[in-house]
Amino acid sequence: MQSDDLIKEQILQLKIEIAQLEAEVNKLEIMISEKKYALNRLSELLEIRGVALNDNG
C-alpha cells in the first residue's frame, strides 16, 4: 500500500503544479490583452494624427 500512497502524493503534486501553470497562463493572457489594447489605442491615436502604424506604401 505504500506505493499507492506514493502515487497519490505524486498525483497531488502534479495537480498543484498544473494549477500553478494555469495561474501563470492566466496572468500571461491578461498581459497579452493589455498589450493588445495598448497597441490598438496607440494605433488609433496615430491614425488621428495621420500616421499609419503599418504603412507599407
Biopython code that builds the backbone (N, CA, C, O; Angstrom):
import numpy as np
from Bio.PDB.StructureBuilder import StructureBuilder

atoms = [
    (1, "MET", "N", (0.808, -1.210, 0.000)),
    (1, "MET", "CA", (0.000, 0.000, 0.000)),
    (1, "MET", "C", (0.846, 1.268, 0.000)),
    (1, "MET", "O", (0.350, 2.358, -0.282)),
    (2, "GLN", "N", (2.125, 1.112, 0.319)),
    (2, "GLN", "CA", (2.995, 2.286, 0.338)),
    (2, "GLN", "C", (3.115, 2.889, -1.058)),
    (2, "GLN", "O", (3.173, 4.110, -1.205)),
    (3, "SER", "N", (3.152, 2.040, -2.079)),
    (3, "SER", "CA", (3.257, 2.561, -3.439)),
    (3, "SER", "C", (1.994, 3.328, -3.830)),
    (3, "SER", "O", (2.072, 4.300, -4.580)),
    (4, "ASP", "N", (0.832, 2.901, -3.330)),
    (4, "ASP", "CA", (-0.409, 3.641, -3.583)),
    (4, "ASP", "C", (-0.335, 5.041, -2.989)),
    (4, "ASP", "O", (-0.762, 6.012, -3.614)),
    (5, "ASP", "N", (0.205, 5.140, -1.786)),
    (5, "ASP", "CA", (0.355, 6.447, -1.146)),
    (5, "ASP", "C", (1.320, 7.325, -1.934)),
    (5, "ASP", "O", (1.099, 8.525, -2.095)),
    (6, "LEU", "N", (2.388, 6.711, -2.419)),
    (6, "LEU", "CA", (3.362, 7.457, -3.211)),
    (6, "LEU", "C", (2.719, 7.976, -4.501)),
    (6, "LEU", "O", (2.931, 9.123, -4.896)),
    (7, "ILE", "N", (1.945, 7.129, -5.138)),
    (7, "ILE", "CA", (1.258, 7.530, -6.369)),
    (7, "ILE", "C", (0.273, 8.660, -6.084)),
    (7, "ILE", "O", (0.191, 9.623, -6.846)),
    (8, "LYS", "N", (-0.474, 8.544, -4.989)),
    (8, "LYS", "CA", (-1.426, 9.601, -4.620)),
    (8, "LYS", "C", (-0.698, 10.915, -4.359)),
    (8, "LYS", "O", (-1.175, 11.980, -4.751)),
    (9, "GLU", "N", (0.440, 10.844, -3.706)),
    (9, "GLU", "CA", (1.233, 12.044, -3.432)),
    (9, "GLU", "C", (1.735, 12.666, -4.731)),
    (9, "GLU", "O", (1.712, 13.887, -4.887)),
    (10, "GLN", "N", (2.190, 11.828, -5.662)),
    (10, "GLN", "CA", (2.665, 12.337, -6.943)),
    (10, "GLN", "C", (1.530, 12.985, -7.734)),
    (10, "GLN", "O", (1.719, 14.021, -8.372)),
    (11, "ILE", "N", (0.353, 12.365, -7.686)),
    (11, "ILE", "CA", (-0.809, 12.937, -8.373)),
    (11, "ILE", "C", (-1.151, 14.293, -7.776)),
    (11, "ILE", "O", (-1.423, 15.245, -8.507)),
    (12, "LEU", "N", (-1.138, 14.382, -6.456)),
    (12, "LEU", "CA", (-1.423, 15.650, -5.786)),
    (12, "LEU", "C", (-0.409, 16.718, -6.182)),
    (12, "LEU", "O", (-0.780, 17.860, -6.453)),
    (13, "GLN", "N", (0.865, 16.350, -6.215)),
    (13, "GLN", "CA", (1.904, 17.303, -6.612)),
    (13, "GLN", "C", (1.699, 17.770, -8.052)),
    (13, "GLN", "O", (1.880, 18.949, -8.358)),
    (14, "LEU", "N", (1.326, 16.855, -8.924)),
    (14, "LEU", "CA", (1.078, 17.226, -10.319)),
    (14, "LEU", "C", (-0.133, 18.149, -10.442)),
    (14, "LEU", "O", (-0.126, 19.082, -11.245)),
    (15, "LYS", "N", (-1.169, 17.889, -9.646)),
    (15, "LYS", "CA", (-2.344, 18.764, -9.666)),
    (15, "LYS", "C", (-1.978, 20.166, -9.201)),
    (15, "LYS", "O", (-2.454, 21.154, -9.760)),
    (16, "ILE", "N", (-1.139, 20.252, -8.185)),
    (16, "ILE", "CA", (-0.674, 21.555, -7.697)),
    (16, "ILE", "C", (0.124, 22.265, -8.780)),
    (16, "ILE", "O", (-0.063, 23.458, -9.020)),
    (17, "GLU", "N", (1.014, 21.526, -9.430)),
    (17, "GLU", "CA", (1.830, 22.117, -10.494)),
    (17, "GLU", "C", (0.955, 22.596, -11.655)),
    (17, "GLU", "O", (1.194, 23.668, -12.213)),
    (18, "ILE", "N", (-0.042, 21.815, -12.013)),
    (18, "ILE", "CA", (-0.964, 22.212, -13.086)),
    (18, "ILE", "C", (-1.695, 23.491, -12.707)),
    (18, "ILE", "O", (-1.833, 24.395, -13.532)),
    (19, "ALA", "N", (-2.163, 23.575, -11.469)),
    (19, "ALA", "CA", (-2.870, 24.779, -11.018)),
    (19, "ALA", "C", (-1.954, 25.999, -11.078)),
    (19, "ALA", "O", (-2.385, 27.084, -11.468)),
    (20, "GLN", "N", (-0.696, 25.819, -10.695)),
    (20, "GLN", "CA", (0.259, 26.927, -10.755)),
    (20, "GLN", "C", (0.503, 27.357, -12.201)),
    (20, "GLN", "O", (0.565, 28.551, -12.494)),
    (21, "LEU", "N", (0.639, 26.398, -13.091)),
    (21, "LEU", "CA", (0.853, 26.712, -14.503)),
    (21, "LEU", "C", (-0.370, 27.400, -15.109)),
    (21, "LEU", "O", (-0.236, 28.324, -15.912)),
    (22, "GLU", "N", (-1.560, 26.947, -14.720)),
    (22, "GLU", "CA", (-2.778, 27.593, -15.207)),
    (22, "GLU", "C", (-2.852, 29.039, -14.732)),
    (22, "GLU", "O", (-3.269, 29.920, -15.485)),
    (23, "ALA", "N", (-2.454, 29.285, -13.499)),
    (23, "ALA", "CA", (-2.446, 30.652, -12.972)),
    (23, "ALA", "C", (-1.457, 31.514, -13.751)),
    (23, "ALA", "O", (-1.742, 32.672, -14.057)),
    (24, "GLU", "N", (-0.305, 30.954, -14.067)),
    (24, "GLU", "CA", (0.698, 31.692, -14.841)),
    (24, "GLU", "C", (0.182, 31.992, -16.249)),
    (24, "GLU", "O", (0.375, 33.095, -16.760)),
    (25, "VAL", "N", (-0.465, 31.022, -16.868)),
    (25, "VAL", "CA", (-1.052, 31.229, -18.195)),
    (25, "VAL", "C", (-2.096, 32.345, -18.143)),
    (25, "VAL", "O", (-2.142, 33.198, -19.029)),
    (26, "ASN", "N", (-2.928, 32.336, -17.109)),
    (26, "ASN", "CA", (-3.941, 33.389, -16.971)),
    (26, "ASN", "C", (-3.294, 34.761, -16.859)),
    (26, "ASN", "O", (-3.762, 35.722, -17.468)),
    (27, "LYS", "N", (-2.217, 34.856, -16.081)),
    (27, "LYS", "CA", (-1.511, 36.137, -15.951)),
    (27, "LYS", "C", (-0.952, 36.585, -17.298)),
    (27, "LYS", "O", (-1.043, 37.758, -17.659)),
    (28, "LEU", "N", (-0.372, 35.641, -18.036)),
    (28, "LEU", "CA", (0.195, 35.974, -19.344)),
    (28, "LEU", "C", (-0.891, 36.392, -20.331)),
    (28, "LEU", "O", (-0.687, 37.302, -21.134)),
    (29, "GLU", "N", (-2.046, 35.727, -20.270)),
    (29, "GLU", "CA", (-3.151, 36.101, -21.154)),
    (29, "GLU", "C", (-3.640, 37.510, -20.850)),
    (29, "GLU", "O", (-3.976, 38.266, -21.762)),
    (30, "ILE", "N", (-3.680, 37.864, -19.568)),
    (30, "ILE", "CA", (-4.070, 39.224, -19.184)),
    (30, "ILE", "C", (-3.049, 40.226, -19.708)),
    (30, "ILE", "O", (-3.416, 41.274, -20.239)),
    (31, "MET", "N", (-1.769, 39.903, -19.559)),
    (31, "MET", "CA", (-0.719, 40.798, -20.062)),
    (31, "MET", "C", (-0.844, 40.986, -21.570)),
    (31, "MET", "O", (-0.721, 42.103, -22.070)),
    (32, "ILE", "N", (-1.089, 39.898, -22.291)),
    (32, "ILE", "CA", (-1.242, 39.978, -23.748)),
    (32, "ILE", "C", (-2.430, 40.860, -24.105)),
    (32, "ILE", "O", (-2.342, 41.689, -25.010)),
    (33, "SER", "N", (-3.538, 40.684, -23.398)),
    (33, "SER", "CA", (-4.723, 41.510, -23.662)),
    (33, "SER", "C", (-4.435, 42.978, -23.410)),
    (33, "SER", "O", (-4.858, 43.841, -24.179)),
    (34, "GLU", "N", (-3.716, 43.260, -22.335)),
    (34, "GLU", "CA", (-3.365, 44.648, -22.027)),
    (34, "GLU", "C", (-2.464, 45.238, -23.107)),
    (34, "GLU", "O", (-2.639, 46.389, -23.509)),
    (35, "LYS", "N", (-1.505, 44.450, -23.573)),
    (35, "LYS", "CA", (-0.597, 44.928, -24.623)),
    (35, "LYS", "C", (-1.359, 45.160, -25.925)),
    (35, "LYS", "O", (-1.122, 46.151, -26.616)),
    (36, "LYS", "N", (-2.276, 44.247, -26.263)),
    (36, "LYS", "CA", (-3.074, 44.422, -27.477)),
    (36, "LYS", "C", (-3.923, 45.683, -27.379)),
    (36, "LYS", "O", (-4.032, 46.443, -28.341)),
    (37, "TYR", "N", (-4.521, 45.900, -26.216)),
    (37, "TYR", "CA", (-5.327, 47.111, -26.026)),
    (37, "TYR", "C", (-4.464, 48.352, -26.207)),
    (37, "TYR", "O", (-4.850, 49.296, -26.898)),
    (38, "ALA", "N", (-3.289, 48.340, -25.577)),
    (38, "ALA", "CA", (-2.394, 49.500, -25.681)),
    (38, "ALA", "C", (-1.970, 49.728, -27.131)),
    (38, "ALA", "O", (-1.918, 50.867, -27.593)),
    (39, "LEU", "N", (-1.667, 48.650, -27.842)),
    (39, "LEU", "CA", (-1.267, 48.775, -29.241)),
    (39, "LEU", "C", (-2.408, 49.315, -30.097)),
    (39, "LEU", "O", (-2.198, 50.170, -30.958)),
    (40, "ASN", "N", (-3.611, 48.814, -29.856)),
    (40, "ASN", "CA", (-4.771, 49.317, -30.601)),
    (40, "ASN", "C", (-5.025, 50.784, -30.300)),
    (40, "ASN", "O", (-5.339, 51.566, -31.197)),
    (41, "ARG", "N", (-4.888, 51.147, -29.048)),
    (41, "ARG", "CA", (-5.094, 52.554, -28.662)),
    (41, "ARG", "C", (-4.043, 53.443, -29.324)),
    (41, "ARG", "O", (-4.360, 54.513, -29.843)),
    (42, "LEU", "N", (-2.793, 52.992, -29.302)),
    (42, "LEU", "CA", (-1.720, 53.745, -29.952)),
    (42, "LEU", "C", (-1.999, 53.894, -31.444)),
    (42, "LEU", "O", (-1.810, 54.966, -32.018)),
    (43, "SER", "N", (-2.443, 52.822, -32.054)),
    (43, "SER", "CA", (-2.770, 52.858, -33.478)),
    (43, "SER", "C", (-3.870, 53.880, -33.756)),
    (43, "SER", "O", (-3.795, 54.635, -34.725)),
    (44, "GLU", "N", (-4.895, 53.896, -32.896)),
    (44, "GLU", "CA", (-5.976, 54.871, -33.053)),
    (44, "GLU", "C", (-5.448, 56.295, -32.922)),
    (44, "GLU", "O", (-5.810, 57.169, -33.710)),
    (45, "LEU", "N", (-4.604, 56.526, -31.942)),
    (45, "LEU", "CA", (-4.061, 57.872, -31.743)),
    (45, "LEU", "C", (-3.199, 58.303, -32.924)),
    (45, "LEU", "O", (-3.246, 59.459, -33.344)),
    (46, "LEU", "N", (-2.416, 57.374, -33.455)),
    (46, "LEU", "CA", (-1.584, 57.698, -34.610)),
    (46, "LEU", "C", (-2.436, 57.968, -35.845)),
    (46, "LEU", "O", (-2.123, 58.850, -36.646)),
    (47, "GLU", "N", (-3.522, 57.199, -35.994)),
    (47, "GLU", "CA", (-4.432, 57.433, -37.121)),
    (47, "GLU", "C", (-5.027, 58.825, -37.048)),
    (47, "GLU", "O", (-5.137, 59.521, -38.058)),
    (48, "ILE", "N", (-5.409, 59.224, -35.847)),
    (48, "ILE", "CA", (-5.969, 60.566, -35.660)),
    (48, "ILE", "C", (-4.964, 61.615, -36.120)),
    (48, "ILE", "O", (-5.337, 62.644, -36.683)),
    (49, "ARG", "N", (-3.698, 61.344, -35.875)),
    (49, "ARG", "CA", (-2.647, 62.296, -36.261)),
    (49, "ARG", "C", (-2.177, 62.084, -37.699)),
    (49, "ARG", "O", (-1.275, 62.780, -38.165)),
    (50, "GLY", "N", (-2.780, 61.133, -38.399)),
    (50, "GLY", "CA", (-2.446, 60.910, -39.799)),
    (50, "GLY", "C", (-1.205, 60.071, -40.018)),
    (50, "GLY", "O", (-0.602, 60.126, -41.090)),
    (51, "VAL", "N", (-0.816, 59.298, -39.026)),
    (51, "VAL", "CA", (0.359, 58.435, -39.155)),
    (51, "VAL", "C", (-0.130, 56.994, -39.189)),
    (51, "VAL", "O", (-0.829, 56.553, -38.276)),
    (52, "ALA", "N", (0.229, 56.270, -40.222)),
    (52, "ALA", "CA", (-0.164, 54.869, -40.324)),
    (52, "ALA", "C", (0.862, 54.004, -39.610)),
    (52, "ALA", "O", (2.064, 54.134, -39.838)),
    (53, "LEU", "N", (0.378, 53.120, -38.742)),
    (53, "LEU", "CA", (1.280, 52.257, -37.988)),
    (53, "LEU", "C", (1.950, 51.230, -38.900)),
    (53, "LEU", "O", (3.138, 50.939, -38.756)),
    (54, "ASN", "N", (1.179, 50.687, -39.838)),
    (54, "ASN", "CA", (1.713, 49.703, -40.781)),
    (54, "ASN", "C", (1.662, 50.281, -42.184)),
    (54, "ASN", "O", (0.934, 49.780, -43.040)),
    (55, "ASP", "N", (2.419, 51.311, -42.415)),
    (55, "ASP", "CA", (2.415, 51.987, -43.714)),
    (55, "ASP", "C", (3.342, 51.245, -44.665)),
    (55, "ASP", "O", (4.560, 51.418, -44.642)),
    (56, "ASN", "N", (2.723, 50.407, -45.508)),
    (56, "ASN", "CA", (3.509, 49.620, -46.464)),
    (56, "ASN", "C", (3.502, 50.243, -47.853)),
    (56, "ASN", "O", (3.827, 49.572, -48.832)),
    (57, "GLY", "N", (3.148, 51.473, -47.948)),
    (57, "GLY", "CA", (3.212, 52.155, -49.228)),
    (57, "GLY", "C", (1.882, 52.274, -49.847)),
    (57, "GLY", "O", (1.757, 52.828, -50.939)),
]
sb = StructureBuilder()
sb.init_structure("model")
sb.init_model(0)
sb.init_chain("A")
sb.init_seg("    ")
for serial, (resi, resn, name, xyz) in enumerate(atoms, 1):
    if name == "N":
        sb.init_residue(resn, " ", resi, " ")
    sb.init_atom(name, np.array(xyz, "f"), 0.0, 1.0, " ", f" {name:<3s}", serial, name[0])
structure = sb.get_structure()
